[in-house]
Amino acid sequence: MNTPCLPEAATPADEPAIETLLDQAFGLSRRTKTSYRLREGNTAAEGLSMVVREPGLGIVGTISYWPLRIGADGTKALLLGPIAIHPERQNRGIGMALMRTTLAKAAEQGHALIVLVGDAPYYARVGFMKVPDGQLLLPGPVDPKRLLFLELRAGALSAAKGLVLPENRYHAA
Ligand SMILES: CC(C)(COP(=O)(O)OP(=O)(O)OC[C@H]1O[C@@H](n2cnc3c(N)ncnc32)[C@H](O)[C@@H]1OP(=O)(O)O)[C@@H](O)C(=O)NCCC(=O)NCCS
């Protein structure tokens, strides 16, 4: 049976089901990842947290984005993730639908740059590329092959150099 795949806005009431889905998809150690350092104390980007629901199973897909500041100039970017699909509903296009819908919304909102830590072959399908070695420094270890970016405004990566922080940790010099 094909899952109807219509991304909808996530609501605060969805939070427990989203956390359960993330534990299922990534395991309980997920919170030790460097990406989580960029979400701690941060607030998810407005209008970009979306879910896919299925009768009987509840939430089968989730995605969210987090505001970042990069380098001394505080260049703005968004962190994509986590994205996770219910183990019984993977490989049916839900992940792609969630990414395409939210990336289009992020572009409409005027966001210029998205970064993420993840599997390059998957995210390349929507245009993500590897960040040049040494351009971005994350607050924890990251395999450089998995540090990826997507420009929603041409040339946006060139302004982004240095330490990547969650928006709430950045203070202009
Ligand atoms: C990774 C994930 C988000 C993909 O979502 P999905 O809805 O299952 O994937 P889609 O249906 O949109 O896309 C499926 C295609 O992507 C490919 N794909 C899926 N995960 C991939 C990965 N980690 N690396 C490379 N390709 C991948 C599939 O092989 C499939 O290819 P095909 O179209 O040629 O058959 C989802 O499977 C998931 O939550 N996995 C568990 C968590 C995880 O591993 N996350 C790591 C992501 S960095």
The ligand as an ORCA input file, in Angstrom:
! r2SCAN-3c Opt
* xyz 0 1
  C      17.364      8.433      5.344
  C      15.840      8.652      5.305
  C      15.511     10.007      5.922
  C      15.371      8.622      3.847
  O      13.968      8.831      3.767
  P      13.056      7.861      2.875
  O      11.676      8.384      2.865
  O      13.255      6.474      3.382
  O      13.760      7.990      1.449
  P      13.068      8.383      0.064
  O      11.950      7.437     -0.197
  O      12.807      9.833      0.038
  O      14.272      8.086     -0.946
  C      14.599      6.755     -1.194
  C      15.833      6.676     -2.055
  O      16.941      7.236     -1.331
  C      17.922      6.231     -1.122
  N      18.466      6.384      0.222
  C      17.810      6.281      1.381
  N      18.640      6.490      2.412
  C      19.849      6.720      1.878
  C      21.109      6.990      2.440
  N      21.294      7.076      3.768
  N      22.159      7.180      1.593
  C      21.991      7.110      0.251
  N      20.795      6.853     -0.338
  C      19.743      6.659      0.476
  C      17.180      4.919     -1.253
  O      18.057      3.864     -1.594
  C      16.179      5.233     -2.347
  O      16.830      5.170     -3.605
  P      16.002      4.830     -4.973
  O      15.035      5.970     -5.182
  O      17.093      4.838     -6.013
  O      15.352      3.531     -4.749
  C      15.081      7.540      6.064
  O      15.298      6.315      5.427
  C      15.457      7.388      7.530
  O      14.842      8.014      8.387
  N      16.426      6.513      7.835
  C      16.819      6.257      9.197
  C      17.644      7.356      9.722
  C      18.912      7.523      8.919
  O      19.570      6.580      8.492
  N      19.302      8.752      8.719
  C      20.536      9.029      8.077
  C      20.314     10.035      7.034
  S      21.813     10.931      6.904
*
